[in-house]
């Protein structure tokens, strides 16, 4: 383990655990620069816990224990080009669906208001929406 005191005790424990999992002949071949780079990489990858919500309860059921992790925070990972394009497509579809839903809802609301006021745009023609609305929601 590194004798460098710039890491917290918890970070030093993680560094030691990772270094001990590497075969001794390989660890002995590391020069000081390589060892420092590995330690920094371990600390960066294992202690980037800037989460708004970090909830980690443990649930004991009989002789078994289970854990649940719920993390919420800003995603700082670099997305691959493939993931990025799929995400963009999904966002476009969701926005399009949302706009269509809002447009249809607005048209339906305006139609119901028009019908409630007794305004006929086309004589002797009705979609039947007002009659359905009156029968199911106003009685």
Order of alpha helices (4+ residues) and beta strands (2+ residues): alpha-alpha-alpha-beta-beta-beta-beta-alpha-alpha
